[in-house]
Amino acid sequence: MLPEVRDRVLQAYKRIAEVDRPEVWITLRDEDDVLAEAVSLDEALAAGADLPLAGTLVAVKDNIDVAGLPTTAACPEFAYIPTESAVAVERLTSQGALVLGKTNLDQFATGLVGTRSPYGAVRCAWDPTLVSGGSSSGSAVAVALGIADIGIGTDTAGSGRVPAAFHGIVGIKASLGIVPTTGVVPACVDYDCVTVLARDLDSATAAMNVMTGPTITDPRSRAWPADVRLAASPEPRVAIPRGEDLASLSPAYRRAFEETVAGLAEKGFTHVEVDISELLDAATLLYDGAMVAQRYSAVGKFLDTEPAGADPTVAAIVRSAAGPSAHRYVDDLDTLARAKTTARALLSDVDGLLLPTTTEHPTIAAVQADPKNINRRLGTFTNFCNLLDMAAVAVPGAPTHDGTPFGVMVVVPAFEDQIAIDLAARLSGTPSPTLIEDGIEVLVVGAHLRGFPVHHQLTDRGARFSGEVTTTADYRLVDLHTTPPKPGLVRRAGAGAPISGELYRMSAAALGTFLAGLPAPMGLGPVELSDGRWVTGFCCAHDAAEKGTDITEFGGWSAYSSRGHGPAAVGGDPHRQ
C-alpha cells in the first residue's frame, strides 16, 4: 500500500475520534473496510492505473446513494440500502476516491441550518454554539474539521454554499444537470444539483470535473454546449448589488462585503452596481411559491404517514406543499421566465455577479427559537440560482472584524461554470484550475499572441491559455506586410526551424466563428509541435508567403517585433496576461 494513502486513512479516523462530533455522521464506515479498499487502490496504481483522485477521502451527504450503505435522508423510517451508488459517487470512486461514510443533513435536504435532523443538530466546526449551515451540514463540517478532503452534498436552495461560507471553505454549485442526479433523493427534482465542498478550489474543481457529464439514467442531465466559454476575461468585470439590495445583511456581514468589494481593484477587477431586486423576489418562490409543490411530489406521501423520525419543521413545509394549485404553478413559471430574462440582461456585459453568500451566522439556540424565519433569511442570495438556471462558486471573502469567516459567491449564467471558477480563483489569489476540458487546441504565432493587437479575438470567445509552445523544426515564418501586421507560418519539412507560439483551447463553436472571420491569406490547418502533438494552427497560402519577408531566424513573432520589426506589442510586453 502507498504509505501516504494508508496514513491519510488512519489520520482521518484518528481525527474523527479527536473531534468527537458524532452528529456529523449518520453512517460511518468501519476503518478496516476503508483500509481494505486502500489496499485494492494501491494494487491498481501499482499495475499502472491512471486514477487522478487516488486516495481522496470523501464524505457523502446521506441523501446520495452509496452502494451497500443505508440512505436515510436523515429520516430513519425512510432508510433503504441501495445496490448501486449514485452516478456522481460512482464516478468519484472509479477515479480512486475513498468514501468514509454518509453525513448528516437537514432532513430531506429541506433547510439551510443543519439543525433539522433526528440524528442531532450539526454544530459549526469552529464554534459549537453556532449552526453549521445546511442542508449539506455534515459534509461541510467533515471537510472543515480536516477529516475528509471533499464533501459531496446537494444544493437546491443554497445547501452547498451556505455551509461553505460559515466554515471558510469552497463550495461549487454547477449548472443544473451538469452532474447527474441519478441516485439522489429528490427535493425539488427540477432544481436539485450535486455540489462539492473542499478546503481549496483545486480539490473542489478536480472532483467536479470527474462528476460532470450526461447519462441516459438522468433525463435532466446535460452536456457542455458547443459554444461553452473556457476562460474568463483577462481583465474581469463583475456586477455587485446596490446598497438597498443588501438590507438583509447583518452589520458584520455588510462590513465584510464592503471590504471584499473595496479589494476588487487590487485583484484586477472592475465592478458596476446593478439592481438585483427582481432576482431576490424570484428567490422567494422556492419556498413561498408553488415551486414548493416539487417537495411534496418527492416525499410528501411518505411524510403523510407521520413517521416518528420526521422533523416537525420539515414535515410542515413539505406537507403544506400539497396545497398550491396548478394555475398558480404556471403563473410562477412565467415569473421565473421573466426573471431569467432580467438575469441575462444584468450579466450581458460582465463576467459574473458577486454576492454575499448569506446574511448572518446564527446560533443553534436562535434557530431553534425561530426555525423558519432565520432559515428563510439565510437563503436570500442563494435561493434564486437554480430557479433561474445559474451556476455559482462560493469562496471566502474578507473576514469579519472579529476574524470569523465570511463568504462570497460568484454567480454566472448556465454553463459559465469555468468563468465562475476563474473569477473565484482570482478572488482567492490562486491559479485557476481547469473544470472543462472540452474544446480544440489552437496554436497562434502572430497578431493573436498576448499583448498584440487582435489577441482580444481569442479572449472575447472565451479561449483558455494552455501555455507557450514551439513547433518542430519543419516550419518557416514570414512577415506578410499586411495591415495590421501579421506573420504567416508555412511548413518546409527538413528546411525550417522551431517557431515559438502560444496554445489555446476554444470551444468548437468559437473556433468556427474565429475561422470564419480570418482574412485572406490566413487559414487554419494542422501544425506539429515539438512534443509530437498535432494541433490546429495558423497557416497561410504559399503564394502569399513567397511575397513576404522570411523572419524564421528570429524564432517567433515576439522576438521579431521586439527588435523593432513588425508591430510593437500592446503594453510593451508580449507575454503579459
C-alpha positions in Angstrom: 0.0 0.0 0.0 1.2 3.5 -0.7 2.2 4.8 2.8 0.6 8.2 2.2 -2.8 6.8 1.4 -2.7 4.4 4.4 -1.6 7.3 6.6 -4.3 9.6 5.4 -7.0 7.0 6.1 -5.5 6.4 9.6 -5.3 10.1 10.2 -8.9 10.6 9.2 -10.2 8.1 11.7 -7.8 9.5 14.4 -9.3 12.9 13.6 -12.8 11.6 13.9 -12.0 10.4 17.4 -10.3 13.6 18.4 -13.0 16.0 17.4 -15.8 13.9 18.9 -18.6 15.1 16.6 -20.8 12.1 16.3 -23.7 14.2 14.8 -21.6 14.7 11.6 -22.2 11.1 10.6 -25.3 9.0 10.1 -23.3 6.0 8.8 -19.5 5.9 9.4 -17.8 3.1 7.6 -15.6 0.7 9.5 -12.0 1.8 9.4 -10.8 -1.7 8.4 -13.1 -1.7 5.4 -11.7 1.6 4.1 -8.2 0.4 4.6 -9.0 -2.7 2.6 -10.2 -0.5 -0.2 -6.9 1.4 0.0 -5.1 -1.9 -0.5 -7.1 -2.5 -3.7 -6.4 1.0 -4.8 -2.6 0.5 -4.2 -2.7 -2.6 -6.3 -4.4 -0.8 -9.2 -1.9 2.0 -9.0 1.0 -0.4 -9.0 -0.5 -2.0 -12.1 -0.3 1.4 -13.8 -3.9 2.6 -13.4 -4.4 6.3 -14.0 -6.5 7.4 -11.0 -6.5 11.2 -10.6 -8.4 11.1 -7.3 -6.3 8.3 -5.8 -6.7 8.3 -2.0 -9.0 11.3 -1.9 -11.2 10.9 1.2 -14.9 11.7 0.7 -17.8 12.4 3.0 -21.2 11.8 1.2 -24.4 13.5 2.2 -27.0 10.9 3.2 -29.5 11.7 0.5 -27.0 10.4 -2.1 -26.7 6.7 -2.6 -23.5 4.7 -1.8 -23.8 1.1 -2.7 -24.2 -1.1 0.4 -24.7 1.8 2.9 -28.1 3.0 4.1 -29.6 6.1 2.5 -31.8 7.8 5.2 -32.2 11.4 4.0 -32.0 12.0 7.8 -35.2 10.1 8.5 -34.8 6.6 10.0 -38.1 5.3 8.7 -37.2 6.3 5.1 -34.0 4.2 5.1 -33.1 1.8 2.3 -29.9 0.1 1.2 -29.0 0.8 -2.5 -27.2 -1.8 -4.6 -25.7 0.9 -6.8 -24.0 4.2 -6.0 -25.3 7.5 -7.3 -23.7 8.3 -10.7 -21.7 11.1 -9.1 -20.3 8.9 -6.3 -19.5 6.1 -8.8 -17.6 8.5 -10.9 -15.5 9.6 -7.9 -14.7 6.1 -6.7 -13.9 4.9 -10.2 -11.1 7.5 -10.2 -9.7 6.4 -6.8 -11.7 8.3 -4.2 -12.5 6.6 -0.9 -15.8 7.0 0.8 -15.6 7.4 4.6 -19.3 7.4 5.2 -22.7 9.1 5.0 -23.2 12.5 6.6 -26.0 14.2 8.5 -28.2 16.8 6.8 -31.3 18.9 7.2 -33.9 16.2 6.7 -34.9 15.6 3.1 -32.5 18.4 2.2 -35.0 20.9 3.4 -33.2 23.7 5.2 -30.1 25.9 5.4 -29.3 25.5 9.1 -28.2 21.9 9.7 -30.4 21.5 12.8 -33.4 19.7 11.3 -32.4 16.1 11.9 -33.3 13.4 14.4 -29.6 12.5 14.3 -28.8 15.8 16.0 -28.0 19.3 15.1 -24.7 19.5 13.3 -22.6 22.1 15.1 -20.3 24.6 13.4 -16.7 23.3 13.2 -15.1 26.3 14.9 -17.9 27.3 17.4 -20.3 24.6 18.6 -22.9 27.2 19.7 -23.4 28.2 16.0 -25.2 26.4 13.3 -23.2 24.6 10.7 -25.4 25.6 7.8 -27.4 23.2 5.8 -28.6 21.1 4.3 -25.2 19.7 3.5 -24.1 20.2 7.0 -22.3 17.0 7.8 -20.3 17.0 4.6 -19.2 20.6 5.2 -18.1 20.1 8.8 -16.3 16.8 7.9 -14.2 18.9 5.5 -13.8 21.9 7.8 -12.6 19.6 10.6 -9.9 18.1 8.4 -11.5 14.7 8.3 -12.5 14.5 4.6 -10.7 16.0 1.6 -14.0 16.7 -0.1 -17.6 16.7 0.9 -20.4 15.8 -1.5 -23.7 17.4 -0.9 -26.7 18.7 -2.8 -27.7 22.3 -3.4 -31.3 23.3 -4.3 -31.6 26.5 -2.3 -28.0 27.1 -1.2 -27.2 23.9 0.7 -23.7 23.6 -0.7 -22.9 27.3 -0.4 -24.2 28.5 2.9 -22.2 25.9 5.0 -19.1 26.7 2.9 -19.5 30.4 3.8 -19.8 29.6 7.5 -16.6 27.5 7.5 -14.4 29.5 5.2 -14.2 26.7 2.6 -15.1 26.4 -1.1 -18.5 25.2 -2.5 -19.1 24.6 -6.2 -22.7 24.5 -7.4 -22.6 23.6 -11.0 -25.1 24.4 -13.7 -28.2 22.3 -13.4 -27.8 18.8 -15.0 -24.1 19.0 -15.5 -23.7 16.5 -12.7 -26.4 13.8 -13.0 -28.7 13.3 -10.0 -29.3 9.6 -10.6 -29.2 8.1 -7.1 -30.0 11.3 -5.3 -33.2 11.5 -3.2 -35.1 14.4 -4.8 -36.0 17.6 -3.0 -37.2 19.7 -6.0 -36.4 17.4 -8.9 -36.1 20.2 -11.5 -33.8 22.3 -9.3 -31.6 19.8 -7.5 -27.9 19.5 -8.1 -24.9 17.7 -6.6 -22.4 20.0 -5.1 -18.8 19.8 -3.9 -17.3 21.2 -0.7 -13.5 21.4 -0.2 -10.8 23.4 1.6 -9.4 24.7 -1.7 -10.6 25.4 -5.2 -8.3 22.9 -6.8 -9.7 20.0 -4.9 -13.3 21.0 -5.4 -12.7 21.6 -9.1 -11.0 18.2 -9.6 -13.9 16.4 -8.0 -16.5 18.4 -10.0 -14.5 17.7 -13.2 -14.8 13.9 -12.6 -18.6 14.0 -11.8 -19.7 16.0 -14.9 -21.3 14.6 -18.0 -24.7 13.4 -19.0 -26.1 10.0 -18.6 -29.1 8.2 -20.0 -30.3 7.4 -16.5 -31.0 11.1 -15.7 -33.3 12.8 -18.3 -32.4 16.2 -16.8 -28.6 15.7 -17.3 -26.9 18.0 -19.7 -23.6 18.2 -21.5 -21.4 21.3 -22.0 -22.7 23.1 -25.1 -20.7 23.6 -28.3 -20.2 27.3 -27.6 -19.1 27.0 -23.9 -16.7 29.6 -22.9 -13.5 28.2 -21.4 -12.0 31.2 -19.7 -12.9 34.5 -18.0 -11.8 37.8 -19.4 -8.2 38.8 -18.7 -9.5 42.0 -17.1 -12.7 40.8 -15.5 -15.7 43.0 -14.7 -18.3 41.9 -12.1 -21.6 43.2 -11.1 -22.4 43.9 -7.4 -25.8 44.6 -5.8 -27.0 48.1 -4.9 -26.8 49.1 -1.2 -30.6 48.7 -0.9 -30.4 45.1 -2.1 -28.1 44.3 0.8 -30.6 45.3 3.5 -30.9 41.8 4.9 -27.2 41.5 5.8 -26.1 41.7 9.4 -23.9 44.7 10.2 -20.8 42.4 10.5 -21.5 40.8 7.1 -22.3 44.1 5.5 -18.9 45.5 6.5 -17.2 42.3 5.3 -18.8 42.5 1.9 -17.9 46.2 1.6 -14.3 45.3 2.4 -14.4 42.5 -0.2 -15.7 44.9 -2.8 -13.0 47.5 -1.8 -10.3 45.0 -2.5 -11.5 44.1 -6.0 -9.4 46.6 -7.9 -6.2 45.3 -6.3 -7.1 41.8 -7.6 -7.6 43.1 -11.2 -11.4 43.5 -11.2 -13.6 46.4 -12.2 -17.2 46.4 -11.0 -20.6 48.0 -11.6 -23.6 48.2 -9.4 -26.8 46.6 -10.6 -30.4 46.2 -9.4 -30.9 42.6 -8.4 -34.3 43.1 -6.7 -36.2 41.0 -9.3 -33.8 38.1 -8.7 -34.3 38.4 -4.9 -38.1 38.4 -5.5 -37.8 35.3 -7.6 -35.8 33.6 -4.8 -38.9 33.6 -2.6 -40.7 31.3 -5.0 -38.6 28.3 -4.0 -40.4 28.0 -0.6 -43.2 30.6 -0.6 -44.4 29.9 -4.2 -46.0 27.0 -6.0 -42.5 25.6 -6.7 -42.6 24.0 -3.3 -45.0 21.5 -4.7 -42.0 19.7 -6.0 -41.0 18.9 -2.4 -44.4 17.3 -1.8 -44.1 15.3 -5.0 -40.7 14.0 -3.8 -41.5 12.8 -0.2 -44.9 14.2 0.7 -46.8 10.9 0.6 -44.2 9.4 2.8 -44.4 12.2 5.4 -48.2 11.9 5.3 -47.8 8.6 7.1 -46.4 10.6 10.1 -43.2 8.7 10.7 -41.8 9.0 14.2 -38.4 10.4 12.9 -39.9 13.2 10.9 -38.6 16.6 11.8 -41.6 18.8 12.6 -40.4 21.8 10.6 -39.6 19.8 7.6 -42.8 17.8 7.7 -44.9 21.0 8.0 -43.1 22.6 5.0 -43.4 19.5 2.8 -47.0 18.6 3.7 -48.2 22.1 3.2 -46.7 21.9 -0.3 -49.7 19.8 -1.4 -51.8 22.9 -1.5 -50.7 25.2 -4.4 -52.9 25.0 -7.5 -51.8 24.1 -11.0 -52.6 27.5 -12.3 -50.5 29.1 -9.6 -47.6 26.9 -10.6 -48.0 28.1 -14.2 -48.0 31.7 -13.0 -44.8 31.2 -11.0 -43.1 29.5 -14.0 -44.0 32.7 -16.0 -42.5 34.9 -13.3 -39.3 32.8 -13.3 -39.1 33.1 -17.1 -39.2 36.8 -16.9 -36.6 36.9 -14.1 -34.3 34.7 -16.2 -34.5 37.4 -18.9 -33.7 40.0 -16.4 -30.7 38.0 -15.1 -29.3 37.5 -18.6 -29.6 41.3 -19.3 -27.9 42.1 -16.0 -24.9 39.9 -16.8 -24.7 40.6 -20.5 -21.7 42.9 -20.2 -20.0 41.5 -17.1 -18.2 38.2 -16.3 -20.3 37.4 -13.3 -22.3 38.7 -10.3 -20.6 38.9 -6.9 -22.8 38.4 -3.9 -22.5 37.7 -0.2 -23.3 34.0 0.2 -25.6 34.5 3.1 -26.8 37.1 5.6 -25.6 36.2 9.1 -24.3 33.3 11.2 -27.0 32.4 13.8 -26.7 30.4 16.9 -28.3 27.0 17.2 -30.5 28.4 20.1 -31.7 31.2 17.9 -32.7 28.8 15.1 -34.5 26.5 17.5 -36.4 29.5 18.8 -37.3 30.8 15.3 -36.7 27.9 12.8 -38.4 29.3 9.8 -37.6 33.0 9.6 -33.9 32.7 10.2 -33.7 29.9 7.7 -35.6 32.0 5.1 -33.1 34.9 5.5 -30.1 32.6 5.1 -31.3 31.8 1.5 -31.8 35.4 0.5 -28.9 35.4 -2.1 -28.8 31.7 -2.8 -32.4 30.6 -3.5 -32.7 32.1 -7.0 -29.7 30.5 -8.6 -31.3 27.1 -9.5 -34.7 28.7 -10.2 -33.0 30.9 -12.8 -30.7 28.2 -14.2 -27.5 29.8 -12.9 -24.2 28.4 -11.6 -22.2 29.6 -8.5 -18.9 29.2 -6.8 -18.7 30.1 -3.1 -15.3 31.1 -1.6 -14.2 33.0 1.5 -14.4 36.8 1.3 -12.8 39.4 3.6 -13.2 38.1 7.2 -15.5 39.9 9.6 -13.8 42.4 12.1 -13.7 39.7 14.8 -11.9 37.3 12.4 -14.7 34.9 11.7 -15.4 33.6 8.2 -17.5 35.5 5.7 -18.3 34.1 2.3 -19.0 35.5 -1.1 -20.1 33.7 -4.3 -19.7 34.3 -8.0 -22.9 33.7 -9.8 -23.0 33.2 -13.6 -25.5 32.0 -16.3 -25.8 28.3 -17.0 -22.7 26.7 -18.5 -20.4 29.6 -17.5 -19.1 27.4 -14.7 -15.4 27.8 -15.8 -15.9 31.5 -15.7 -17.1 31.4 -12.1 -14.1 29.2 -11.1 -11.7 31.6 -12.8 -13.2 34.6 -11.0 -13.3 32.7 -7.7 -9.6 31.9 -8.1 -8.7 35.5 -8.8 -10.7 36.5 -5.6 -8.7 33.9 -3.7 -5.4 34.9 -5.1 -4.7 31.4 -6.5 -4.1 30.0 -10.0 -7.4 28.9 -11.7 -7.9 25.2 -12.1 -9.5 23.7 -15.2 -13.0 22.4 -14.9 -14.0 22.0 -18.6 -11.5 20.0 -20.7 -13.7 20.1 -23.8 -12.5 22.2 -26.8 -10.0 22.3 -29.6 -6.3 23.3 -29.2 -5.3 26.2 -31.4 -1.8 27.5 -31.9 -1.2 31.2 -32.5 2.1 32.6 -33.7 1.5 36.3 -34.5 -1.0 39.1 -34.0 -3.2 36.9 -31.7 -0.4 36.5 -29.1 -0.9 38.0 -25.7 -0.1 41.7 -25.8 -0.7 42.0 -29.6 -3.5 43.9 -31.3 -6.0 41.1 -32.1 -5.5 39.0 -29.0 -9.0 40.0 -27.9 -10.4 37.9 -30.7 -9.4 34.9 -28.6 -10.4 36.3 -25.2 -13.7 37.5 -26.5 -14.5 33.9 -27.4 -13.5 32.6 -24.1 -10.4 30.8 -25.3 -8.2 29.4 -22.5 -4.4 29.9 -22.5 -2.7 26.5 -22.3 0.9 27.5 -22.4 3.9 28.7 -24.6 5.0 26.1 -27.1 7.2 25.7 -30.1 6.8 23.9 -33.4 9.1 21.2 -34.8 12.0 22.4 -36.9 9.9 22.0 -40.1 8.4 25.5 -40.3 9.3 28.9 -41.6 7.8 32.2 -40.5 7.3 35.2 -42.9 6.2 38.8 -42.4 3.3 39.2 -44.8 3.4 43.0 -44.7 -0.3 43.2 -44.0 -2.4 45.8 -42.1 -2.4 45.1 -39.2 1.0 43.4 -39.4 0.9 39.6 -39.1 3.1 36.7 -40.0 2.4 33.6 -41.9 3.5 30.1 -40.9 4.4 27.6 -43.7 5.6 24.0 -43.4 9.0 23.2 -45.0 9.9 19.7 -43.9 13.6 19.5 -43.2 14.2 23.1 -44.1 12.8 25.1 -41.2 13.4 25.9 -37.6 11.3 25.8 -34.4 8.8 28.7 -34.2 7.5 29.9 -30.8 3.8 30.4 -30.2 1.0 30.1 -27.7 -1.5 27.3 -27.3 -5.2 28.0 -26.5 -8.3 25.8 -26.1 -11.5 27.1 -27.8 -15.0 25.6 -28.0 -16.0 24.2 -31.3 -18.4 27.0 -32.0 -15.9 29.7 -31.0 -13.3 28.1 -33.4 -15.9 28.1 -36.2 -16.6 31.9 -35.8 -12.9 32.5 -35.4 -12.1 30.7 -38.7 -14.9 32.4 -40.5 -13.5 35.8 -39.6 -9.9 35.2 -40.7 -8.9 37.4 -43.6 -7.1 36.1 -46.7 -4.4 34.8 -47.0 -4.7 33.4 -43.5 -6.2 30.0 -42.6 -6.1 27.2 -40.0 -4.6 23.8 -40.5 -2.6 21.0 -38.7 0.7 22.1 -37.1 3.2 19.7 -35.4 4.5 20.8 -32.0 8.0 20.0 -30.7 6.5 17.4 -28.3 5.0 15.4 -31.2 1.4 16.7 -30.9 -0.5 17.9 -33.9 -2.8 20.8 -33.2 -4.8 23.3 -35.2 -2.7 26.3 -36.0 -2.3 29.4 -38.2 -1.0 28.9 -41.8 -1.1 31.0 -44.9 -1.2 30.5 -48.6 2.1 29.6 -50.2 1.9 32.4 -52.8 1.4 35.0 -50.0 4.4 33.5 -48.1 6.6 33.8 -51.2 5.9 37.5 -51.4 6.7 38.1 -47.7 9.9 38.5 -45.8 11.3 35.4 -44.2 11.9 36.0 -40.5 12.5 32.4 -39.4 15.8 33.3 -37.9 14.1 35.3 -35.1 12.3 32.2 -33.9 9.0 33.9 -33.5 6.9 37.0 -34.0 7.5 38.3 -30.5 11.3 38.3 -30.9 11.0 39.8 -34.4 8.7 42.6 -33.0 10.9 43.3 -30.0 13.8 44.1 -32.3 11.9 46.9 -34.0 10.4 44.9 -36.8 6.7 44.5 -37.4 4.3 45.8 -34.7 5.1 46.8 -31.2 3.3 44.7 -28.6 0.4 46.4 -26.9 1.6 47.4 -23.4 5.2 46.6 -24.4 5.4 43.0 -23.0 4.0 40.5 -25.4 3.8 37.9 -22.7 1.7 39.8 -20.2 -1.6 38.2 -19.4 
